[in-house]
Amino acid sequence: MSLYVDIKKDFGSFKLNVRFETSGEVTSLLGASGTGKSMTLKCIAGIEKPDSGVIILNGRTLYNSEKHINLPPQKRHVGYMFQNYALFPNMTVRQNILCGMHNQGKEVNKEAKLMEIAKKLKIEDILRHRPHQISGGQAQRVALARILVNEPEIILLDEPFSALDEHLRNRLQVEMKENLVEFNKEAILVTHNRDEAYILSQNMVVLSKGESIVQGKTKELFEKPIYLDAAIITGCKNYAPCVVKDKHSVEVPSWNVTFKFKDEVDPLINYVGIRAHEFAVDEKENKNNIKVLEVIEQPFEMQVRFKYEKQSEESDELFWTFKKDSKPFTDAKHLGIKSNNILLLIG
């Protein structure tokens, strides 16, 4: 299974320019609000029409501007889960699910299929209920059931956990992951939450200002995000412009420090990033003196705001976090960081 997307759409003040390809797994579209993630899903589903480009699903052309192909949503074999699940409030759960069988012929035993999906998703006991009588988690499973009974080739999930409380969100992320594996469905997940992307997707596309800036394996992009925007959206708190001094070192003027590297540095690098948990008191590599500004106790971690000793006053402070039980010195005079934990980025 595969999906190929290469589309553009001009909204005047905002331009969408997205290109990526999937290969049968779960792919997340990760980006801040307003970066075009949901619009991309709507173009794939046929709800919105791009200005130009192509969309191909499993060798079938859904959209091609040059060939004037634009299949209607009901012919695309795509399942779309809206943020609020879009259940019909005047219908029962059973009726909502049956609405999803619009592509099924008369020969299909719709009742048997409904019950099969309902049992797998553990919602058979609420089939007579209406949407206002069920929980947020149950509503999500009903919306998923309505999609699955229609046997889509791919499932599009538009911020499926955004309307849920955090404790419920975490549990349903696990459920969703299990359901996608159980039903063997490829999926595109739109999210601005890096944890959701990391937990649920094997592949990731990072969007910034309407453009897809990088695609790759999710875990690899978290480790080496390549681009500054990708580092920020995956949780990097410390970043600053840098200058490549030579093949093995970069200078960060605003921090007034120089970092040395064992491997050669790409001359295109113009930013460095350091994740807050990568600093260490006892690390000798890239060791520099610091000034602690504040120690903030969090539920399971300690966070230290600091600046390097010779850092300019107007520059932003840095953040260092560590688990409470690790007990490093919160009044540390210096911090080090391994060179392979410093992100070399293109801004």
HELIX and SHEET records of a PDB file:
HELIX    1   1 LYS A   37  ALA A   45  1                                   9    
HELIX    2   2 PRO A   73  LYS A   75  5                                   3    
HELIX    3   3 VAL A   93  LEU A   98  1                                   6    
HELIX    4   4 LYS A  110  LYS A  120  1                                  11    
HELIX    5   5 GLU A  124  ILE A  126  5                                   3    
HELIX    6   6 PRO A  131  GLN A  133  5                                   3    
HELIX    7   7 GLY A  136  LEU A  148  1                                  13    
HELIX    8   8 GLU A  166  GLU A  182  1                                  17    
HELIX    9   9 ARG A  194  LEU A  200  1                                   7    
HELIX   10  10 THR A  218  GLU A  223  1                                   6    
HELIX   11  11 LEU A  228  ILE A  233  1                                   6    
HELIX   12  12 ALA A  276  GLU A  278  5                                   3    
HELIX   13  13 LYS A  324  SER A  326  5                                   3    
HELIX   14  14 SER A  339  ASN A  341  5                                   3    
SHEET    1   A 5 LYS A  15  GLU A  21  0                                        
SHEET    2   A 5 LEU A   3  ASP A  10 -1                                        
SHEET    3   A 5 SER A  52  LEU A  57 -1                                        
SHEET    4   A 5 ARG A  60  ASN A  64 -1                                        
SHEET    5   A 5 ILE A  69  ASN A  70 -1                                        
SHEET    1   B 6 VAL A  78  MET A  81  0                                        
SHEET    2   B 6 ILE A 154  ASP A 158  1                                        
SHEET    3   B 6 ALA A 187  THR A 191  1                                        
SHEET    4   B 6 VAL A  26  LEU A  30  1                                        
SHEET    5   B 6 ASN A 203  SER A 208  1                                        
SHEET    6   B 6 GLU A 211  LYS A 217 -1                                        
SHEET    1   C 3 ASN A 238  PRO A 241  0                                        
SHEET    2   C 3 TYR A 271  ILE A 274 -1                                        
SHEET    3   C 3 ILE A 342  LEU A 345 -1                                        
SHEET    1   D 3 VAL A 243  ASP A 246  0                                        
SHEET    2   D 3 SER A 249  VAL A 252 -1                                        
SHEET    3   D 3 VAL A 257  LYS A 260 -1                                        
SHEET    1   E 4 LEU A 318  LYS A 323  0                                        
SHEET    2   E 4 GLU A 301  TYR A 308 -1                                        
SHEET    3   E 4 ASN A 288  GLU A 297 -1                                        
SHEET    4   E 4 HIS A 334  LEU A 335 -1                                        
END                                                                             
